[in-house]
Amino acid sequence: MELTAAQRAQYERDGFLIFPNLFSQAEVAVLRQEVARLTDIRADEVVREHTGGVKSLFRVHEGDGPTASAPFRALVRTPRLLRPVQQVLSGDAYVYHTKINAKPAIEGTPWMWHQDYNSWSKDGCPTSNMATFNVMLNDTSEFSGGLYILPGSHKLGLLESVQDTSTSYKLWSIPKQKMIEVLRASPPPVPVVGRAGTGVLFHCNVLHASGHNLSAEDRWHIYVSCNAVANKPILGENPRPDWVVSRNWYPLPIEDDGAVTKAA
Ligand SMILES: O=C(O)CCC(=O)C(=O)O
């Protein structure tokens, strides 16, 4: 899938693009079946809440390791996902990490306002030539804890962040007073909602957050975070593990667009 000049201009301006119904319901069904299988695995790549429920499943895109998954490996190589990533990163890309985030019905908690490059700059990635492709694995509404994106906020550059420990994960997020200032000076946040299979591509400096899941259904999203091959991290002394900062920085090849269902 090739982005048009108008879509590229929109990405430059807003920092994100939404692709409604990018993946079919048949593809989503295969991916959801994989999520069900992966949640039973006990490994570092499966991050759990203190209650034991899954918070995030990492590294589902490689062919090896405890969370290897043929359908998710196929997903990241589809031209629908990878070609737009290559276009916005202006060349060869690799997967920095994959992460499937859960938000359980009624209980799923918010992610505070943040920029992904807050963490990735600390990993040693020299520039912000990085982006994430989010694919909804079930229908998502504001009510079920979907993402909010602040249009154009990638142009603010990297803002100061603090490690938020108020939730059950550690996240470099924007301090409250600064975020209030930014929100008051910005256009309204865009709720990213849609049917399962909808995709969202966003710049790593775009401010985003998500709310509580008050709905009756668990919310599952995959985040395929990508880096330009030329921007691989200069790792420090104690780098984060490979399942969150991939050392596989070879250019990811575009493969068969129909491979997700074939991998079932
Ligand atoms: O899963 C979510 O609702 C938000 C996740 C997110 O913002 C992130 O991983 O950067």
Ligand as a Chemical Component Dictionary entry (heavy atoms), coordinates in Angstrom:
data_LIG
# 
_chem_comp.id                   LIG 
_chem_comp.type                 NON-POLYMER 
_chem_comp.pdbx_formal_charge   0 
_chem_comp.three_letter_code    LIG 
# 
loop_
_chem_comp_atom.comp_id 
_chem_comp_atom.atom_id 
_chem_comp_atom.alt_atom_id 
_chem_comp_atom.type_symbol 
_chem_comp_atom.charge 
_chem_comp_atom.model_Cartn_x 
_chem_comp_atom.model_Cartn_y 
_chem_comp_atom.model_Cartn_z 
_chem_comp_atom.pdbx_ordinal 
LIG O1 O1 O 0 -2.481 0.707 24.820 1  
LIG C1 C1 C 0 -2.729 1.881 25.017 2  
LIG O2 O2 O 0 -3.859 2.277 25.270 3  
LIG C2 C2 C 0 -1.676 2.947 24.907 4  
LIG C3 C3 C 0 -0.319 2.430 24.635 5  
LIG C4 C4 C 0 0.677  3.483 24.323 6  
LIG O3 O3 O 0 0.399  4.635 24.269 7  
LIG C5 C5 C 0 2.056  3.102 24.072 8  
LIG O4 O4 O 0 2.384  1.932 24.163 9  
LIG O5 O5 O 0 2.869  4.009 23.778 10 
# 
loop_
_chem_comp_bond.comp_id 
_chem_comp_bond.atom_id_1 
_chem_comp_bond.atom_id_2 
_chem_comp_bond.value_order 
_chem_comp_bond.pdbx_ordinal 
LIG O1 C1 DOUB 1 
LIG C1 O2 SING 2 
LIG C1 C2 SING 3 
LIG C2 C3 SING 4 
LIG C3 C4 SING 5 
LIG C4 O3 DOUB 6 
LIG C4 C5 SING 7 
LIG C5 O4 DOUB 8 
LIG C5 O5 SING 9 
# 
